[in-house]
Each structure stands twice: as C-alpha cells, then as structure tokens.
Amino acid sequence: MPLTFIDIERQKNWRITLFFLVLMVLYLAVVALFSAALPGPLIVESRFWIFLVVASFLAAGIHFWFSAANAVDTVVRRLDAQPPDPKDDIHRMFANIIQELHVVSGNKRDIRCAVIPSLSLNALAAADLKGNAVIAVTEGLLSRLTRPQIEAVVAHEAHHILSGDCLETTVAASIFGTFSSAMEKIRYTSSNRLFASPAFLLAWVLLQLGYLLNLFISREREYRADAAAVRMTRNPLALAETLHFLSRGWRGAGFIGSGFEMLCIVNPMATALDETEGFLPDLLSTHPPLRKRMDLLLAMARVSVAELDSNVERRSGEKQADSAPNYFAMSPRQQWQGPFTGGELDVLPWLSPLTWVATGEGQSAERAWKDPLINAIFLRRLAGETRTDSGFTCPSCRQPLATAAYKGTQVFQCSFCAGMLVENGKIPRIIARTGRERPCTERLNALARSVLQQNQTRNIYRKVSAHGAGPVPLLPCPKCKNPMYRGFYSTAHLIEVDRCSFCGLTWFDQDELEMLQCMIENRLLPEVPLTV
C-alpha cells in the first residue's frame, strides 16, 4: 500500500526511538556484565539498579547524540568525500544539478553535494538531526554517466531526503555502521583472525545489531524513490540504464562499509538475497531486486513516450495516418528525438543497436536491435562494409560479429560496440605480441592503472569476506548461447571479462583487451599480496 508523507514521518519517529532503546538496552547489558564482579549485597540493592539504568541511559544518550546529530559529517568523513572541484567540468555539472534541485524543490532543504574518490559505481544520501543533508556520488559513477542519468540519480537520492525516510537510515548507519567499517579494517589487518578484546567484542555486537535493524528498513522505500525520480525528471529510461550499469559493475564493496549499504542507491555488496522476493528477503534486505526495479521503470517509459507523442500531435494539429510506424529514439544525451520514419532512422549517425526506441502510445521502450525493421538498418550498414561474417552474434548488440585480424591472429569483433571475442588459446599469443606494433596510449595506461587499483580493493574484499558475489546480468555465449561467467582475467591481472567454459571463448568489452595488454607490458601488478 502506498505511503503518504505523514505515514513516513510517523514511521521515522518511532523507528528512531526504537534505535535509541536498542542502544540503551545494549549499554544496560554491558554495564550489568561488568557489574557481575561486584559484591553480592551491593547488587541486590535497589539503588544499584537505579544507578545502572541511569548510567545506561546517559551512555546511550551520549552515544546517540554524538553519532546521530552529526551523522552527515560522520558519513562524509568515513568515505573521504570531498566537495566538487569548481575547476572540473564534470564536478561543476554535478553541482549545477544540485542547484537545479533546490529550485525544483522550492529550497525546502539545503542539500550539500560531495564526490567520493572511488572508481566504484554508487551514490548515497544522508541526513542528520541537525537538518544537514548530503548527496554523494562516486567518481566512477559521475564520470561514466550522462547528465540526464546523473539527474535521475540525484532525483532518486533527493526524494529520500525530502520525504524524511533518509533520516532513520542515516541514524542507524551512524550508530552501528561505523563499527562495520572498523570491523572490516580489523579483518584486513589481522588476516581474518579475530581478537577477543572487549572493544572488539562490543564492536562485533553492535555490528550484528546493525544487521538486525534491516528488519525495520523497508525495501519499498527504493520503489518510492524511483517513482519520485521519474516524476521529477520525466525520464524513466535514464534511471533504468543507470541501474543496469550498476548491476554489472563494482558497486563499492570493500570501500563503502557494509553498515552504509542502506544509504546507497544499490547495495555495495551484491547478494543473492537482494535479487529475490518473498517474506525472508523483504524482512532482511534493504534493497529490492534490481531486475524488478528496471522492469518497473521500463514499464513507465511508454508513458513518457506517449506524452511526447501527444505533444507532437498537438503541435502539428493532426495525427500521423501512415501505416508505417513512426519511431522515437533516445539520443546519446538521453533526450527523446522524433518522430522518425524508417528512412530517417537510417541516416541518424548516433543510432546503434543499443539505442532505446519506441513507437509511441501503448508501446514500451525497447533496444533498437529488438525491432525487426530497425535491425534491418544495421544489417544493411554491415553489408556495406568489407568484412567476413563469423557466424557469431555480439552478446551486447546482437549483431553479427566480423572476422578480423588482431596482432596477426584471427578474432571476432563487433562493429558497433567494439567488443571482441577471442578463443582462449589465442589470448597468450596476443599478449606475447604486446608492444610489437605500437605502445599503449597514455589514456589506456591511466585507465589500466585506475581499474587495477580499484579492482584490487574489490578482490581483497571478496577474499576477506565470507560473502560471494551476487547475481549480475550475464551475457549469452555467441556460440552455445549459455550464460558466460564474468570475473577477473587472473588474480594478477584484474580486468573483468566474460568467459564461456563450454566453448573456450572469452568476450572483451571495449578497451578491456587493450587494458590487459597495458598491464602486462608495463608490469602493472597489485601492490599488496592477494592472499589474505
């Protein structure tokens, strides 16, 4: 059942009170434990128990106030988030979007913006009892999204703040989530050996209570924030594409503490629980399945296209009476363009198999390659090229792969997304010839170093934590059509690739094979041992 802002406010108040009571009970138990060594006659006195309750109340109150009152500063400090650089174009665009948000929302809240120095893909919102609020986006997500996609992310996080449901999650994260980060650092430095010190045990108990608080954080809040973002931006596809992008990348596991996952747009640690539905997942998970969120957003897309269609008809004063469908297409800047006829689509320079298209009212948006009439355009383009078809289909674009020569050997390449399919036996041959033709460019060198550094943190987290990687959208093998496994090329060369264990084929997305060669040519290896 949908909730009003009044319902959200009531739930927020009683949940924050509950967090304080849980904290007080914890301190009461700790004080009682240390009081067990006192003389028996003293323990049975009523004054002792009054003192115990008062001491626990004061300790919990101090802990609660210093954690919750400055929760925004705590989160920003833990993640080392920094204000946007006014001299950086992308940072300045992010700051401008936040300014536009203040105008749209009527300046109801003063929301700060911050950039998290990480190549991971995530964003979060935080608010505290003093009225402070912040929207933080990772450097990786900020640099890889278009402006409309960033607007959708900011609108999603802004709804959490403006509706008030962000406060309860921030309070829970600030009280218990900081211990999660401390626990993870201890596990890293101790090679996963646990200590029996009282401080460590207290942090461990608080961490477990933080997990239990997920019972009171409804995953429905993410659905509401998605719907609010669509209302503000009128662009459901921008948010749907962002979520799909997040589902296949590193979301910050190992960098963003596990106690902060309830603040993020997606859970940094991909788990199978998040991607399932039912009583237990609804009870324990703070984020709904990404697949369902994307399906709901794609279902909303046809509303936006229909409105665009009606506006075009109103301006023209007449309906299109042609039997051939008229298409709307989303440009690389995430803006709907059209209507286009089939011939007009044929000459669009930015049209690709992954472009979102729709035919207007009653039709949902789909990738261009799924429409037979549009797919014929790509086939004609390929027919005009001098190429040899391999008989394989690109797992991303669903277009025929061409047989091409690379480093003196035969590979299969996509003319649209620049991906490359290579037989496993030929990869060592290609790597051995690295640098023979031309050295790696400065761009690829910088990209390879950054990806290695961030994936190193991700790999260490996987080894230290007991949690495995959750489900991600898997690409079909171009040969046998079975799902390919996505993982690192090796423990020394941390480039994510897609492999088919049945056919002995490896799929490299754009730049992945070149980055692997740069790592080997320049001997870029992890700085610390990967065996933890």
Summary of the structure (lengths in Angstrom):
residues: 532
radius of gyration: 26.5
end to end distance: 46.7
largest distance: 95.9
contacts: 1695
relative contact order: 0.07
helix: 52%
strand: 14%
